[in-house]
Amino acid sequence: MKTLKQEEVDGRDYRDVTAARAGIGRFIEEVYNHQRLHSALGYRPPVEFEAALRPAVASAVGLGLPGIGKSTAMIAELVGAIR
């Protein structure tokens, strides 16, 4: 992840591996997933993209639409369990 290296890691002196993991984890959760816009997601942050996707998946699963099988239902359950 070029962004992670440029925006978080470069130029930082972490006191130990634990501090590095904590700093990188914070960056991914607070900046990369919540603030940074991703071109592959229509220039939205992943959190916003997933929130918009959840109702569409739930609706498609509930309606039993063709092509929406057991695996899609399982993914919808997992996404719901994660958030």
C-alpha positions in Angstrom: 0.0 0.0 0.0 1.8 3.0 -1.3 -0.5 5.4 0.6 0.2 3.7 3.9 4.0 4.0 3.4 3.9 7.6 2.3 1.3 8.9 4.7 2.1 6.9 7.9 5.3 5.0 7.9 7.9 7.2 6.1 9.6 9.6 8.4 8.3 8.0 11.6 10.4 6.5 14.3 8.3 3.9 16.1 9.7 3.0 19.6 9.0 -0.8 19.0 7.0 -3.3 16.9 4.0 -2.8 19.2 4.0 0.9 18.6 4.4 0.4 14.8 1.4 -2.0 14.8 -0.7 0.4 16.8 0.1 3.4 14.6 -0.4 1.5 11.3 -3.7 0.0 12.6 -4.9 3.4 13.7 -4.1 4.8 10.3 -5.9 2.1 8.4 -9.0 2.3 10.6 -9.2 6.1 11.0 -7.8 7.4 7.7 -7.7 4.8 5.0 -11.1 3.2 5.7 -13.0 6.4 6.8 -11.5 9.4 5.1 -9.5 8.5 2.1 -11.4 8.4 -1.2 -10.8 5.2 -3.3 -11.2 5.5 -7.1 -12.2 1.8 -7.4 -15.2 2.6 -5.1 -16.5 5.6 -7.0 -14.3 8.0 -5.0 -15.9 7.1 -1.7 -14.2 5.8 1.4 -14.7 2.0 2.0 -16.9 2.6 5.1 -19.3 4.7 3.0 -19.2 2.2 0.1 -20.0 -0.7 2.3 -22.9 1.1 4.0 -24.5 1.8 0.6 -24.0 -1.7 -0.5 -25.5 -3.4 2.5 -29.2 -2.5 1.8 -28.9 -3.5 -1.9 -27.4 -6.9 -0.9 -30.0 -7.5 1.8 -32.8 -6.6 -0.6 -31.5 -8.8 -3.3 -31.2 -11.7 -0.9 -34.6 -11.1 0.5 -36.3 -11.0 -2.9 -34.6 -14.2 -4.0 -33.4 -12.6 -7.2 -31.7 -14.9 -9.8 -28.0 -15.0 -9.4 -28.3 -14.2 -5.7 -27.5 -17.5 -4.2 -26.4 -19.0 -0.9 -22.9 -17.5 -1.2 -24.2 -14.0 -1.5 -26.4 -14.5 1.5 -23.5 -15.7 3.5 -21.4 -12.7 2.4 -24.3 -10.4 3.5 -24.4 -12.1 6.9 -20.6 -11.8 7.3 -20.7 -8.1 6.4 -23.5 -7.5 8.8 -21.6 -9.4 11.6 -18.4 -7.4 11.0 -20.1 -4.0 11.3 
